[in-house]
Amino acid sequence: MENPDRPPTSLKTISLFPLPNSVFYPGTVLPLHIFEERYRQMVGDAIDSGQWIGMVLLQPGYEEEYEGSPDIHPVGCAGSLEHWNKHDDGKYDIVLRGQSRFRIVREVGDALYRQAEVELLDNINDQPLDPSADLVKHLIGKFHAFTSQLPLDNAQKVEMDVQDCKTLGEAVDRVAYFFDQPLNDRQHFLEELDVKKRYQQVHELIDLKQRIVQQSALFSKKGIDSRLN
């Protein structure tokens, strides 16, 4: 049921950047190399106007229509340009900072690239981030317990910093973004607006990764190459 006291949803016009292999979340960063002419124009316009760029996942079967307007998932994550570098040949290296989940209402405009009016999506059951709160300490503690089991040369053996996150939802998203998951799982996580449910999903994901690491270590001790399983 909608809250009658909540003001009507406002729409925001953003650029759309459909890709077959990118899903990111608010509060995370996404580096991209931009080489297609339409997306070079998109980045140039975003630099001039400050318009957000909305990353959306292409639907399966996009290949034949890639140069046009293939089907995309209606929920994505909009980001602002945090850094950019334009090369002499017109290509860009950019870094997007995730700002908000969104749902496409309708596509608009006649630019070389796709644009849309979108509804920015609010989290459910979110709260301001308190790094000393039990929920946060439990989540980060569990993450560090997982990474402590990794070999010293493992690229995933990193510290998780959520101090600059404003909400619990952002912190949960940042931990989830660390893990390499199938694209469909990442998309479903993006579409989940209930922070409590996302929090539980991340706990279950860390549990799964811990079991995999422990099993791999056990196989290694027995001289079994787990990559063959």
Secondary structure, DSSP 8 states (H G I E B T S, - for coil): ---TTS----EEEEEEEEESS----TT-EEEEEE-SHHHHHHHHHHHHH---EEEEEB-TT-GGGTTS---B-SEEEEEEEEEEEE-TTS-EEEEEEEEEEEEEEEEE--SSS-EEEEEEE--BS--B--TTSHHHHHHHHHHHHHHTTS-TT-TT------TT-SBHHHHHHHHHHHS---HHHHHHHHH--BHHHHHHHHHHHHHHHHHHHHHHHHHHHTT--GGG-
